[in-house]
Amino acid sequence: MNEKYITKADVIKLDKELKMVPLTVDLMFKSVFTYDLDILKEFLILETGLSLDPKETEITLLNNELPKNKIKEYKKTIDIYVKLNNRININVELNNSSFNEYLTVRNELYTSKLFSLMFESGDKSIDFLEKKLIQLNLNTEDLSLNYGDDIIIPYGIKTGKIYPQNRETILKYLAYYRKMYYTFNVNLTKAELWLVVILSKNFEELYDLLDKLLTKEKKEKFLRKVIEMSKDTFILSEWEKEKMDELKELAIIEDGRQEKQKEIVINMYKNGLTIDLIKKCVGLTEE
C-alpha cells in the first residue's frame, strides 16, 4: 500500500484480503467519526443544515472522557455528543431498527433529558435561550419517504416565562438514500451522500464515495482509520456479537410469526375453510 496515499488499486486488493467492518457497527461508527473532529464537524453541519462555516466553527467532543487509544471505553456511551461554537449541542445516535412510534417517543424523551442537563449546568436564562440542542438520529433501515424528505421534529419546553423553541430531533434513513443512489441513480447532495457512506459494503465503495466528499488528506485519514479498525480484534469480536444478537432477534420475530400463522390457520379451519383453500391463502404445504 502506498505510504502516502491509498490508491484505487490498493483498496481493490484490500477487499480480497480483508473484510471491512461496517460503519454501522456501534464501536466502529464512534471510533471512525471521532478520530478527526474536523471531518465530524463538516458531517454534522451538513446533516443538521446549520448555517455555519466549518472553517469558522469550533467543535468540542463532550464524550471526552473516552480516550481514543482505549477502544473499549467507547462501549460506555451510546452515542457521539459534541458542542459547536459553545452554543449548539448535537447528540448523534445510530439505530439499526426500523421506524416506529417508539423511536419517535424515545428520541423526544432523550432530547428532553439532555436539554434538562443543559439547563441544570448553571447557564443564565439569557445564555440558555441562545443555546440549541439537536438530536441527530441515523436510522439504517429503509423507509418509504418522498425523495429529500427527512423527518425533523421541533420541540418546545415551557418553564415559567421562558419558552425556548431551540430543541429538535432529526431522523434520517440511510438505506433509503443508498437505494436512491445505486438503484435510481439520483444525484445526491453531500449530506445525503454521507448517509450512503455509512452503509458502505467494502473498501472500494467507501473509497469512491469519500472521493466526492473529502479532500485527499481527510479522505486518507478516514480510510486508514477504517482499515485499522477492521483489523482490530476487539472491534471484530464486537461485530460478531452484534451479528449474533441480530440473528437471535430475527429468530424471536420468526417464532412469533409462525405462532400467529398457526393461529390463523386453526381459525380458518374452524370456520369451515377447506385444507386446499387454506393452502392457497397462507402458502403452506398440507403437512
N, C-alpha and C positions, 0 to 999 in steps of 0.2 A: 504494500500500500504506500502511495506517495507520502513522503514525510511532511510535506507542507499542505497539500490539498488532496482530498479524496476525489477520485475521478469516477465517471460513469462505469468504466470497465472494472474499477475496484469494487463497486457495490454489486455489480452483476456476479462477479466472482465470489464475493462475500455471501451472497444469498445461497450459493451452492454449499457453503461450508458452515454457515451459522444461521439459526432460526432467530429472526428478530422478535424480541418480546414486545407484544403490542403496547402502545402508549396508553391503552385503556386499562392496563393493569395498574392498580392504585399506586403502588410504590414507584413504578416506572414513571407514571404521569407526574408525580410530585418531584421526583429526583431530577428529571429532564427539564421541567419547566421552571424550577427554581435554581437551576445551575447557572444560568445567565439572566440576571434581573432585567437587563436591557431588552432581551427578547421577550421576557414575560410582560414587561411594561408595554411594548408595542402590541402584543397579543391582546392584552386587556383593554387598551384604548380602542382597538378595532372592534372587539366583541361587545363592548358596552356602548359604543357610539359616542363616547365623550369627546368634546371639542377641545382636545389637548394636543400640544406639540410634544412628541416623545422626547425631543432634544431638550425641551424646557421643563420637563416633568421629572420630579423626584419620586423614587419608589422605595418603600421600606417593607421588608418582609416581616410581618408580625408573628410568624411562626419561627422567629429567630432563635428559639430555644432548641432548634433541631439542627445540629451541626451537619454540614453536607458530607463530612467524612465518616459519619456514623449512620449508615443507611437504615439500620434497624430502628433508629429514633423516629423515622418518618411514619412508622406504624402507630405512633402515639397520637397522631392528629388525623382527622378525617379529610381535611381539605387544605387549600392554599389560601392564606389570609394576608392581604397586603394593604398598604396605605399609599395613596398618591397625593403628593403636594400637601401632606399633613391634614387633608380635609375630606378626602374621598376614600372610604374603606370599601374594599372589594373582597368578597369571600367566593372562592371558586370551588365547586364541588362537581365531581364526575360521577354520573349514575349509569348503571348498566341495567336499569329496569325500564319497562315501558311506561308511557304516560298514563297516569290515573289521578283520580281526585285526591288520593292520599299524598301523592308527590307535591301537589299544589299546596295542600294544607301544611305538610311538613316544612316546606320552604317558608311559608308565612310564619310559622311558629319559630323556626330557626332564625329568620331575619329579625323577628321581634326580640329574641333573646340577645342577639348581637347588638341590636340597637339600644337595648336597655343597658348593656355593659358599657357602651359608648357614653351614655347619659350619666352612668354612675362613676365614670372615670374622673369627675371633677370639673368638666367643662362648664364654663359660664353659659348662661342661656343664649346670649347673643352669638357666642362662638359655636354653640351646639346647633343653632339654627342654620349655620352656614355649612355644617358637615353633611355628608351624604353617605349612605350605606347601600351597596349593590350586592345582591346575592346572584352570582352567575352560575346557573345550573346547566351542565353539559350532559345531555342525555344521549346515550349511544343508540338507543332503539329508534326504529323508524316511526314516523307519524304522518298521517295524510294532511299536509298543510298546503296552502297555495304557495307558489314559489315566492321566496323572500319574506314569508311570514314567520317570525319567531314570537313567542308569547312573552309579553312584558307586562308585569303586574305591579302597578304603583300602590304604595301603602301610605297611610297617614296615621299618626299617633297623637291623641289629644291629651294634654296634661295641663290643666288649668287654662290659661290664656294662650298657651303655646300649642300651635298646630302645624308642625313642620311636615310638609309632604316631601320628604327627602329620603325615602326608602323605596327601593324597587327590587323585584325579582325578575331576572331574565332567564327564560327557559329556551335552550337551543337544542336542536335534534340533529345529531351528526350523520346518522345513516341516511337521512333524507337528502342532505346535501351531497353525500357520496353518490347517491343514485342520480341526482340531477347532473353531476359532473361526468360520471362514467357511462350512464345509460342514455341520458338525453342530451349530452354534450353542451350543457348550459355554461356560458362564460360567467363564472362566479366572481364575486368581489373577493378582496383579500381576506376579509373577515370570514367569509363563507369557505374559502379555500383552507383556512386554518382548521376548520371543523373536519374537513376531509383528511388533513394531515394526521389528526389524532386517530383516525381509523386506518392508517396505512398498514398494508399487509406484509410488506417486505422492505428491505433497504433501498432497492431500486425505485420503488414507488415514492418512498419518503424523499429520496434524493431529488426526483423530478418535481415534486410538489414544493419543496423548500426553495428550489431554484426560482420559483415565481414569487417568493415571499421575503427572502432574506438576502443580505449582502453575502459575498463569498466568504468573508471571515465569520460571520454569525452562523451561516449555514454549516461551515466546517465544525464550529463548536457544538452545534446541535447534533449533527451526525455522529461525531466522535463520542459524545455523551451517550447516545442511544446504543452505539456499538459496545461501549464499555459496560453499560448496564445489562446488555443482552448476554454478556459473558459472566456476570456476577452470580455466584452460586446461591446467594441468599434471595436475590430477585427471582431466579429460576425456580427455587423451591416455593416462593410465594405465588408465582404464576401457576404452578402445579396445584397448589392448594385451592386457588380461585377456580381453576377448571373443575376440580373435584366437587367443590361446593355448588358450582353451576349444574353439574350433572345430577347431583343429589336433589337440587331444587326442581330440575326438569322431571326427575323420576317421581317426585311427590305430586307434581302437577298432572303427570300422565296417569298416576294411580287414581287421582281424583276424577279425571275424565273417564276412565274405564268404569269406575263405580257409578258415575252419572249415566253413562251409556247403558250399563246393565239395568239400572232403574228404569230408564226409558223403554228398553226392550220388554221388560216384565210388564210394564203398564200397557204397552201396545198389545201384548198377547192377552192380557186380562180383559182388554176392551174389544176382543174379538177379531183382531187382525191376524191374517194367516202368516205362517212362517215365511212363505215366499215373498209376501208383501213387505214384511219386516226386513228381510234380507235386502230388498231393493232400497228401502228407506234409509237403513243405517250402514249399509255396505259391509256387513259381516257375513261369514260363512254360516251354514246351518248348524255346524258343531258349536 
